[in-house]
Amino acid sequence: MRKFFCVVFVPFIYSLHYSQAAKKAFPCYDLATVLKVEPTPLYKSHLDASKSFGVQLLKDSKTVQRYINSGKFHKIKKSGKGYRVQKLDYSRAYMVSKAKTTLEKIGSKFSKDTKGGIFTVSSITRTLEDQCRLRRVNSNASLGISSHNYGNSFDISYVRFNNVLKYNPKMELALEKVLKYYEKAGRIYFIKEKQQSCYHITVKNY
């Protein structure tokens, strides 16, 4: 019996170790495929704005850490005036300085306009690896390059206000008015994403 177990068990351990090593060695996305996906005309302006910050396409955690170490990326607090950040499973709470400042200004104006209202940030900066993991659980996630991949985009839920998950047309309208205000001022682009129930905001390099 002992010899039998040695013959079966050892190859199993080797196979498991090899598969784990392979996962570490190879990214879960095909960069060539990702780069081939053409953005829609509406989304192209978001990508153009993202590329203007001089941040390279964020492929993995190491790339993000490099920008954190250099002082290019700044930590986003879990909450601030007018906003809170939900638990992030597929993105990271870091952005370039102007994006961080713009988020804080949007939150502050929203709080003032709604007399203390709070909106929820549902996604921030993503690497290509984060995006690939997200696609495994959400087929609606972008297959191509996202403006989230450059550290200057974030999403705001329009179905969660004051920490309550519930449709609130009054708060949604107030949020959209704030976003239009900053869009008109030349600070952001935004898109209402119905499938994700959020506003996708990209900060311009103003």
Backbone as JSON, one array per atom type, in Angstrom:
{
  "sequence": "MRKFFCVVFVPFIYSLHYSQAAKKAFPCYDLATVLKVEPTPLYKSHLDASKSFGVQLLKDSKTVQRYINSGKFHKIKKSGKGYRVQKLDYSRAYMVSKAKTTLEKIGSKFSKDTKGGIFTVSSITRTLEDQCRLRRVNSNASLGISSHNYGNSFDISYVRFNNVLKYNPKMELALEKVLKYYEKAGRIYFIKEKQQSCYHITVKNY",
  "N": [[0.83, -1.22, 0.0], [1.91, 1.22, 0.77], [3.82, 1.77, -1.22], [2.16, 2.12, -3.36], [0.74, 4.47, -2.69], [2.83, 6.29, -2.76], [3.5, 6.41, -5.44], [1.19, 7.53, -6.58], [0.61, 9.87, -5.04], [2.87, 11.59, -5.01], [3.27, 12.51, -7.75], [0.89, 13.96, -7.85], [1.29, 16.04, -5.98], [3.41, 17.31, -7.24], [2.18, 18.1, -9.61], [0.27, 19.9, -8.6], [1.92, 21.85, -7.46], [3.22, 22.72, -9.78], [1.08, 23.8, -11.26], [0.36, 25.95, -9.61], [2.67, 27.46, -9.74], [2.65, 28.1, -12.41], [0.45, 29.77, -12.53], [1.44, 31.96, -11.22], [3.44, 32.72, -12.93], [2.28, 33.42, -15.36], [0.15, 35.95, -16.63], [-3.42, 36.43, -16.21], [-4.63, 37.37, -18.42], [-4.66, 38.14, -21.94], [-2.55, 40.23, -23.36], [-2.25, 41.12, -26.0], [-4.76, 40.6, -27.1], [-6.36, 42.23, -25.5], [-5.44, 44.79, -26.22], [-6.33, 44.97, -28.82], [-9.01, 45.53, -28.77], [-11.3, 47.9, -29.73], [-12.14, 51.1, -28.5], [-15.37, 52.63, -27.85], [-16.64, 55.57, -29.54], [-17.6, 57.38, -27.6], [-16.32, 56.51, -25.3], [-13.67, 56.8, -25.92], [-12.73, 59.39, -25.42], [-12.43, 59.32, -22.69], [-10.32, 57.52, -22.38], [-8.29, 58.91, -23.72], [-8.02, 61.11, -22.03], [-7.09, 59.8, -19.77], [-4.58, 58.85, -20.56], [-3.13, 61.17, -20.65], [-1.91, 61.74, -18.26], [0.56, 60.65, -18.0], [0.91, 58.11, -17.02], [1.7, 54.73, -17.2], [0.07, 51.89, -18.72], [-1.57, 50.02, -16.33], [-0.55, 47.01, -15.4], [-0.19, 45.08, -13.37], [0.11, 44.4, -9.78], [2.7, 45.2, -9.09], [3.26, 47.28, -10.87], [1.46, 49.24, -9.99], [2.44, 49.63, -7.38], [4.89, 50.77, -7.93], [4.2, 53.34, -8.81], [3.04, 54.28, -6.5], [5.21, 54.32, -4.76], [6.77, 56.25, -6.02], [5.35, 58.5, -5.54], [3.38, 59.28, -7.25], [0.86, 58.14, -7.21], [-1.86, 58.45, -4.95], [-3.23, 57.69, -1.76], [-6.64, 56.88, -1.28], [-8.95, 57.88, 1.03], [-11.1, 55.91, 3.18], [-13.47, 57.15, 3.74], [-14.96, 60.4, 3.32], [-15.93, 63.86, 3.24], [-19.17, 63.75, 2.2], [-18.87, 61.34, 0.82], [-18.28, 57.77, 0.72], [-16.14, 54.9, 0.55], [-16.78, 51.79, -0.75], [-16.14, 48.33, 0.18], [-13.43, 47.17, -1.61], [-13.02, 44.77, -3.93], [-12.06, 44.27, -6.45], [-10.54, 46.38, -7.27], [-8.32, 49.19, -6.5], [-7.58, 51.49, -3.89], [-6.25, 53.94, -4.84], [-5.18, 56.86, -6.55], [-4.19, 59.28, -9.09], [-3.08, 62.59, -8.19], [-4.85, 64.76, -9.02], [-7.2, 63.39, -9.57], [-7.87, 62.36, -7.09], [-8.27, 64.76, -5.64], [-10.39, 65.83, -7.11], [-12.43, 63.94, -6.7], [-12.83, 64.38, -3.96], [-13.77, 67.02, -4.02], [-16.13, 66.72, -5.49], [-17.55, 65.12, -3.7], [-17.74, 66.9, -1.52], [-19.28, 69.01, -2.59], [-21.6, 67.63, -3.24], [-22.45, 66.85, -0.69], [-22.99, 69.36, 0.41], [-25.04, 70.3, -1.3], [-27.04, 68.45, -0.79], [-27.47, 68.65, 1.83], [-25.85, 67.16, 3.69], [-25.77, 64.63, 2.52], [-24.55, 61.37, 1.44], [-22.64, 59.68, -0.96], [-21.73, 56.56, -2.61], [-18.62, 55.24, -3.47], [-17.83, 52.88, -5.78], [-15.85, 51.61, -7.26], [-12.37, 51.94, -8.05], [-9.11, 52.37, -8.96], [-7.91, 50.02, -11.31], [-5.91, 47.18, -12.19], [-4.8, 45.38, -15.14], [-4.86, 42.74, -14.44], [-6.62, 42.78, -12.26], [-8.91, 43.47, -13.64], [-9.26, 41.28, -15.25], [-9.81, 39.3, -13.35], [-12.2, 40.33, -12.43], [-13.86, 40.02, -14.67], [-14.3, 37.32, -14.59], [-16.32, 37.0, -12.79], [-18.15, 38.83, -13.57], [-19.5, 39.26, -16.5], [-19.98, 41.57, -17.9], [-17.95, 43.3, -17.51], [-15.3, 45.32, -18.81], [-13.54, 44.16, -21.69], [-11.47, 45.24, -23.12], [-9.0, 47.93, -22.91], [-9.35, 49.92, -20.04], [-10.28, 53.09, -18.62], [-9.9, 52.99, -15.95], [-7.56, 51.69, -15.71], [-5.48, 53.47, -15.52], [-5.4, 55.04, -13.31], [-6.99, 57.35, -12.88], [-9.71, 57.28, -12.8], [-12.99, 56.62, -11.45], [-15.85, 54.96, -10.01], [-19.21, 55.8, -9.17], [-21.87, 54.69, -7.31], [-25.33, 54.78, -8.2], [-27.39, 53.8, -6.83], [-27.01, 53.55, -4.19], [-27.09, 55.39, -1.44], [-26.22, 57.3, 1.44], [-25.37, 55.03, 2.78], [-27.31, 53.12, 2.24], [-28.75, 50.65, 0.31], [-30.79, 51.3, -2.11], [-33.11, 52.42, -4.51], [-33.07, 55.82, -5.15], [-34.38, 58.38, -6.42], [-34.28, 61.18, -6.01], [-31.8, 61.7, -4.76], [-30.14, 60.63, -6.69], [-30.58, 62.37, -8.83], [-29.54, 64.72, -7.72], [-26.85, 64.0, -7.51], [-26.19, 63.64, -10.21], [-26.47, 66.26, -11.12], [-24.33, 67.5, -9.83], [-22.2, 66.17, -11.06], [-22.55, 67.02, -13.71], [-22.02, 69.69, -13.37], [-19.24, 69.7, -12.84], [-18.38, 68.54, -15.17], [-19.08, 70.46, -17.07], [-17.37, 72.43, -16.23], [-15.04, 71.51, -17.21], [-13.58, 69.56, -15.92], [-14.08, 66.82, -15.69], [-15.1, 63.73, -17.39], [-18.1, 61.89, -17.77], [-20.06, 58.88, -17.63], [-23.18, 57.29, -17.62], [-23.62, 54.17, -16.44], [-25.73, 51.69, -17.0], [-25.91, 48.92, -16.66], [-24.13, 48.42, -14.6], [-25.12, 50.01, -12.64], [-24.03, 52.53, -11.98], [-22.18, 55.67, -12.08], [-19.63, 56.29, -14.27], [-16.7, 57.91, -13.84], [-14.21, 59.93, -15.23], [-11.33, 61.69, -14.64], [-10.06, 64.68, -15.96], [-6.92, 65.98, -17.16], [-6.65, 68.73, -16.1]],
  "CA": [[0.0, 0.0, 0.0], [2.76, 2.42, 0.87], [4.41, 2.05, -2.53], [1.07, 2.62, -4.22], [0.47, 5.86, -2.35], [3.98, 7.11, -3.2], [3.41, 6.57, -6.89], [0.06, 8.39, -6.91], [0.59, 11.11, -4.29], [3.98, 12.47, -5.39], [2.93, 13.24, -8.98], [-0.2, 14.91, -7.56], [1.91, 17.21, -5.34], [4.21, 17.99, -8.27], [1.23, 18.74, -10.52], [-0.31, 21.03, -7.89], [2.97, 22.87, -7.36], [3.47, 23.26, -11.12], [-0.04, 24.65, -11.65], [0.45, 27.18, -8.83], [3.8, 28.24, -10.29], [2.21, 28.6, -13.72], [-0.45, 30.9, -12.28], [2.27, 33.11, -10.84], [4.3, 33.1, -14.04], [1.54, 33.94, -16.5], [-1.03, 36.75, -16.28], [-4.67, 35.76, -16.59], [-5.18, 38.05, -19.59], [-3.82, 38.18, -23.13], [-2.36, 41.66, -23.64], [-2.48, 41.37, -27.43], [-6.21, 40.61, -27.28], [-6.87, 43.42, -24.82], [-5.07, 45.98, -26.99], [-7.05, 44.97, -30.1], [-10.4, 45.97, -28.58], [-11.46, 49.32, -30.04], [-13.11, 51.78, -27.62], [-16.45, 53.35, -28.51], [-16.32, 57.0, -29.65], [-17.9, 58.02, -26.32], [-15.33, 56.1, -24.29], [-12.32, 57.18, -26.37], [-12.33, 60.63, -24.73], [-12.01, 58.92, -21.35], [-8.98, 56.93, -22.5], [-7.36, 59.99, -24.08], [-7.79, 61.88, -20.8], [-6.29, 58.96, -18.88], [-3.2, 58.76, -21.05], [-2.47, 62.48, -20.54], [-1.26, 61.89, -16.95], [1.9, 60.06, -18.03], [0.9, 56.83, -16.3], [1.67, 53.59, -18.11], [-1.0, 50.93, -18.51], [-1.32, 49.27, -15.09], [-0.72, 45.59, -15.7], [-0.27, 44.25, -12.16], [0.35, 45.07, -8.49], [4.03, 45.82, -9.1], [3.17, 48.56, -11.58], [0.79, 50.18, -9.08], [3.34, 49.93, -6.27], [5.93, 51.66, -8.44], [3.65, 54.7, -8.81], [2.84, 54.66, -5.1], [6.54, 54.62, -4.23], [7.28, 57.48, -6.64], [4.51, 59.63, -5.12], [2.44, 59.62, -8.32], [-0.46, 57.69, -6.75], [-2.18, 58.85, -3.58], [-4.23, 56.85, -1.1], [-7.99, 57.43, -1.13], [-9.5, 57.52, 2.34], [-12.33, 55.1, 3.15], [-14.62, 58.06, 3.73], [-14.67, 61.82, 3.36], [-17.16, 64.64, 3.22], [-20.06, 63.46, 1.09], [-18.66, 60.06, 0.16], [-17.62, 56.64, 1.37], [-15.66, 53.91, -0.41], [-17.19, 50.45, -0.34], [-15.06, 47.33, 0.17], [-12.97, 47.01, -2.99], [-12.5, 43.43, -4.21], [-11.45, 44.2, -7.78], [-9.85, 47.64, -7.58], [-7.41, 49.67, -5.45], [-7.91, 52.85, -3.45], [-5.17, 54.87, -5.16], [-5.35, 57.6, -7.8], [-3.33, 60.44, -9.27], [-3.46, 63.7, -7.3], [-6.02, 65.51, -9.49], [-8.38, 62.54, -9.44], [-8.18, 62.33, -5.65], [-8.81, 66.08, -5.29], [-11.69, 65.99, -7.78], [-13.38, 63.12, -5.95], [-13.12, 65.08, -2.7], [-14.59, 68.2, -4.34], [-17.46, 66.22, -5.87], [-18.17, 64.7, -2.45], [-18.04, 68.09, -0.72], [-20.41, 69.73, -3.21], [-22.79, 66.79, -3.09], [-22.85, 66.97, 0.72], [-23.57, 70.7, 0.59], [-26.29, 70.4, -2.06], [-28.05, 67.54, -0.24], [-27.49, 68.87, 3.29], [-25.24, 66.05, 4.42], [-25.89, 63.34, 1.82], [-23.32, 60.61, 1.19], [-22.71, 58.7, -2.05], [-20.81, 55.43, -2.45], [-17.66, 54.96, -4.54], [-17.87, 51.42, -5.91], [-14.64, 51.09, -7.9], [-11.38, 53.0, -8.28], [-8.06, 52.0, -9.92], [-7.78, 48.59, -11.57], [-4.87, 46.69, -13.09], [-5.35, 44.44, -16.11], [-5.12, 41.5, -13.71], [-7.86, 43.01, -11.52], [-9.99, 43.48, -14.62], [-9.43, 39.9, -15.68], [-10.5, 38.62, -12.25], [-13.57, 40.85, -12.4], [-14.6, 39.42, -15.79], [-14.66, 35.96, -14.24], [-17.57, 37.03, -12.02], [-19.05, 39.8, -14.19], [-19.23, 39.23, -17.94], [-20.16, 42.91, -18.44], [-16.71, 44.06, -17.32], [-14.62, 45.62, -20.07], [-12.49, 43.25, -22.17], [-10.36, 46.06, -23.59], [-8.38, 48.86, -21.97], [-10.29, 50.76, -19.3], [-9.64, 54.27, -18.02], [-9.54, 52.58, -14.59], [-6.21, 51.14, -15.78], [-4.49, 54.55, -15.51], [-5.37, 55.72, -12.01], [-7.69, 58.64, -12.81], [-11.14, 57.04, -12.94], [-13.67, 55.96, -10.35], [-17.28, 54.77, -10.22], [-20.09, 56.15, -8.07], [-23.16, 54.01, -7.4], [-26.5, 55.65, -8.13], [-28.45, 53.09, -6.1], [-26.61, 53.44, -2.78], [-26.83, 56.68, -0.81], [-26.31, 57.26, 2.92], [-25.12, 53.64, 3.17], [-28.52, 52.32, 2.04], [-28.92, 50.17, -1.06], [-32.18, 51.51, -2.47], [-33.26, 53.44, -5.54], [-33.43, 57.11, -4.56], [-34.32, 59.31, -7.56], [-33.93, 62.53, -5.58], [-30.34, 61.73, -4.54], [-29.5, 60.38, -7.98], [-30.65, 63.63, -9.58], [-28.59, 65.65, -7.1], [-25.51, 63.55, -7.89], [-25.98, 63.93, -11.63], [-26.29, 67.71, -11.24], [-22.96, 67.79, -9.41], [-21.31, 65.68, -12.11], [-22.69, 67.92, -14.86], [-21.34, 70.93, -12.99], [-17.8, 69.52, -13.03], [-18.17, 68.27, -16.6], [-19.15, 71.77, -17.73], [-16.17, 73.17, -15.82], [-13.89, 70.93, -17.9], [-12.77, 68.76, -14.99], [-14.34, 65.38, -15.81], [-16.06, 63.11, -18.3], [-18.8, 60.83, -17.05], [-21.01, 58.05, -18.36], [-24.09, 56.53, -16.76], [-23.58, 52.76, -16.81], [-26.97, 51.1, -16.49], [-25.7, 47.53, -16.24], [-23.39, 48.42, -13.33], [-25.82, 50.93, -11.73], [-23.06, 53.52, -11.48], [-21.63, 56.69, -12.97], [-18.2, 56.11, -14.48], [-16.12, 59.26, -13.91], [-12.79, 60.04, -15.58], [-10.83, 63.05, -14.36], [-9.2, 65.24, -17.01], [-5.68, 66.6, -16.68], [-6.92, 70.16, -16.24]],
  "C": [[0.86, 1.26, 0.0], [3.36, 2.79, -0.47], [3.36, 2.64, -3.47], [0.8, 4.09, -3.97], [1.6, 6.77, -2.81], [3.89, 7.39, -4.69], [2.32, 7.56, -7.27], [0.19, 9.78, -6.3], [1.67, 12.09, -4.74], [3.71, 13.2, -6.7], [1.83, 14.27, -8.76], [0.36, 16.19, -6.96], [2.69, 18.01, -6.37], [3.3, 18.77, -9.21], [0.62, 19.98, -9.9], [0.68, 22.18, -7.81], [3.2, 23.54, -8.71], [2.34, 24.2, -11.54], [-0.03, 25.96, -10.9], [1.55, 28.07, -9.36], [3.41, 28.85, -11.63], [1.31, 29.8, -13.56], [0.34, 32.15, -11.95], [3.06, 33.63, -12.03], [3.55, 33.79, -15.17], [0.35, 34.77, -16.04], [-2.3, 36.07, -16.78], [-5.32, 36.43, -17.8], [-4.18, 37.97, -20.74], [-3.7, 39.64, -23.56], [-2.65, 41.99, -25.1], [-3.98, 41.47, -27.72], [-6.82, 41.87, -26.69], [-6.63, 44.68, -25.65], [-5.82, 46.08, -28.33], [-8.46, 45.53, -29.99], [-10.49, 47.48, -28.78], [-12.49, 49.96, -29.1], [-14.22, 52.44, -28.44], [-16.06, 54.82, -28.6], [-16.56, 57.75, -28.32], [-16.82, 57.74, -25.3], [-13.92, 56.54, -24.66], [-11.84, 58.45, -25.67], [-11.86, 60.33, -23.31], [-10.58, 58.37, -21.39], [-7.93, 57.99, -22.85], [-7.02, 60.83, -22.85], [-6.88, 61.1, -19.85], [-4.82, 58.95, -19.27], [-2.43, 60.07, -20.89], [-1.74, 62.67, -19.21], [0.14, 61.27, -16.92], [2.02, 58.78, -17.23], [0.82, 55.71, -17.32], [0.5, 52.69, -17.76], [-0.66, 50.05, -17.3], [-1.61, 47.79, -15.3], [-0.92, 44.74, -14.44], [0.05, 45.07, -10.92], [1.71, 45.79, -8.45], [4.01, 47.18, -9.77], [2.53, 49.62, -10.69], [1.73, 50.6, -7.96], [4.46, 50.89, -6.69], [5.46, 53.11, -8.41], [3.35, 55.19, -7.39], [4.18, 55.1, -4.51], [7.1, 55.94, -4.77], [6.47, 58.71, -6.24], [3.5, 60.05, -6.17], [1.0, 59.24, -7.95], [-0.65, 58.03, -5.29], [-3.32, 58.01, -3.03], [-5.56, 57.59, -0.98], [-8.55, 56.95, 0.2], [-10.81, 56.74, 2.19], [-13.58, 55.97, 3.17], [-14.14, 59.49, 3.83], [-15.98, 62.56, 3.33], [-17.98, 64.31, 1.99], [-19.87, 62.13, 0.41], [-18.09, 59.0, 1.11], [-17.2, 55.68, 0.28], [-16.07, 52.53, 0.08], [-15.98, 49.52, -0.35], [-14.7, 47.02, -1.28], [-12.35, 45.63, -3.19], [-11.73, 43.36, -5.52], [-10.82, 45.52, -8.2], [-9.08, 48.1, -6.36], [-7.66, 51.13, -5.16], [-6.72, 53.81, -3.6], [-5.5, 55.57, -6.47], [-4.3, 58.7, -7.9], [-3.91, 61.61, -8.47], [-4.74, 64.42, -7.74], [-7.31, 64.7, -9.38], [-8.82, 62.48, -7.97], [-8.85, 63.64, -5.22], [-10.2, 66.28, -5.88], [-12.77, 65.16, -7.09], [-13.8, 63.82, -4.66], [-14.01, 66.3, -2.93], [-16.01, 67.81, -4.72], [-18.23, 65.81, -4.61], [-18.61, 65.89, -1.61], [-19.23, 68.85, -1.27], [-21.7, 68.94, -3.06], [-23.34, 66.88, -1.66], [-23.55, 68.3, 0.98], [-24.95, 70.79, -0.08], [-27.41, 69.55, -1.46], [-28.16, 67.64, 1.29], [-27.04, 67.63, 4.08], [-25.33, 64.69, 3.77], [-24.53, 62.7, 1.56], [-23.54, 59.65, 0.02], [-21.63, 57.65, -1.85], [-19.93, 55.26, -3.68], [-17.52, 53.44, -4.62], [-16.64, 50.8, -6.58], [-13.68, 52.24, -8.15], [-10.35, 52.5, -9.32], [-7.95, 50.49, -10.06], [-6.58, 48.3, -12.46], [-5.55, 45.78, -14.11], [-5.66, 43.1, -15.44], [-6.41, 41.62, -12.89], [-9.06, 42.89, -12.45], [-10.31, 42.07, -15.09], [-10.18, 39.1, -14.61], [-11.96, 39.04, -12.17], [-14.43, 40.21, -13.49], [-15.04, 37.99, -15.47], [-15.99, 35.9, -13.47], [-18.6, 37.99, -12.62], [-18.71, 39.91, -15.67], [-19.38, 40.6, -18.6], [-18.9, 43.77, -18.3], [-15.97, 44.19, -18.65], [-13.54, 44.6, -20.41], [-11.27, 44.04, -22.6], [-9.76, 46.92, -22.5], [-9.47, 49.72, -21.33], [-9.56, 51.98, -18.78], [-9.3, 54.01, -16.55], [-8.08, 52.11, -14.55], [-5.11, 52.19, -15.75], [-4.52, 55.38, -14.22], [-6.07, 57.06, -11.95], [-9.2, 58.5, -13.01], [-11.71, 56.37, -11.7], [-15.15, 55.87, -10.68], [-18.05, 55.17, -8.97], [-21.43, 55.46, -8.28], [-24.29, 55.03, -7.39], [-27.69, 54.92, -7.5], [-28.09, 52.91, -4.62], [-26.22, 54.83, -2.25], [-27.04, 56.55, 0.7], [-26.23, 55.83, 3.44], [-26.34, 52.73, 3.05], [-28.64, 51.95, 0.56], [-30.41, 50.23, -1.42], [-32.25, 52.61, -3.52], [-33.8, 54.72, -4.91], [-33.31, 58.17, -5.66], [-33.91, 60.73, -7.19], [-32.42, 62.67, -5.4], [-29.59, 61.49, -5.84], [-29.47, 61.65, -8.82], [-29.66, 64.65, -9.03], [-27.16, 65.3, -7.48], [-25.22, 63.89, -9.34], [-25.79, 65.43, -11.87], [-24.87, 68.12, -10.87], [-21.97, 67.35, -10.5], [-21.37, 66.56, -13.36], [-21.99, 69.25, -14.61], [-19.84, 70.82, -13.25], [-17.45, 69.17, -14.47], [-18.15, 69.58, -17.38], [-17.92, 72.61, -17.42], [-14.9, 72.6, -16.46], [-13.02, 70.06, -17.03], [-12.93, 67.26, -15.19], [-15.13, 65.03, -17.08], [-16.83, 62.13, -17.44], [-19.82, 60.15, -17.94], [-21.9, 57.35, -17.33], [-24.12, 55.09, -17.26], [-24.76, 52.03, -16.18], [-26.77, 49.67, -15.99], [-25.01, 47.45, -14.88], [-24.06, 49.3, -12.27], [-24.86, 51.95, -11.12], [-22.77, 54.58, -12.54], [-20.13, 56.43, -13.05], [-17.6, 57.5, -14.72], [-14.63, 59.17, -14.24], [-12.36, 61.49, -15.42], [-9.86, 63.48, -15.45], [-7.96, 65.88, -16.38], [-5.77, 68.11, -16.87], [-5.82, 71.01, -15.6]]
}
